[in-house]
Amino acid sequence: MRDTIHTQEWRRVVAAIPSGSVATPNARSLLFYSNLQGIRHYTVEQFNEDEKEFAALVARATTEWIVLPKYSLYSALVHVVDASSTYQRFAEFEHTLIYRSVNAGVFK
């Protein structure tokens, strides 16, 4: 059952994000499910739960998308990106938040 929920969640994430640059702590899952569906290709930057490092990543704004799990381990990071002027919340699923760069059109 847990695997089914995980698969459904990642299918929604992949469906929501077109090809592009993505920052996420779950790089392996994103790449696995995008390859499994065969419809998306991403350049991925992985991050961990360190709030200072994540704040620097958000400030750099070098990715089009941020995929952030809603798990308690990452709860402090939600506040960092929500307060940012470089990303806005794009989608929310049961276990995942997706943010899009306000400058997403300039990435190529």
PERAJO-V623061 format. One record per backbone hydrogen bond with DSSP energy under -0.5 kcal/mol. NH is the residue of the N-H (numbers start at 1). CO is the residue of the C=O. Records with the same first field share a line. If there is no record, write none. Layout:
BEGIN
NH=CO, CO
END
This chain:
BEGIN
5=1
6=2
7=3
8=4
9=5
10=6
11=7
12=8
13=9
14=10
15=11
16=12
17=13
18=16
20=41
22=43
23=65
24=45
25=67
30=26
31=27
32=28
33=29
34=30
35=31
36=32
37=33
38=34
39=34
40=34
43=20
44=42
45=22
47=24
54=50
55=51
56=52
57=53
58=54
59=55
60=56
61=57
62=57
64=21
65=21
66=99
67=23
68=66, 97
70=95
74=71
75=72
77=74
78=74
79=75
80=76
81=77
82=78
83=79
84=81
88=100
90=98
91=98
93=96
97=68
98=91
99=66
100=88
101=64
102=86
104=101
106=103
107=104
END
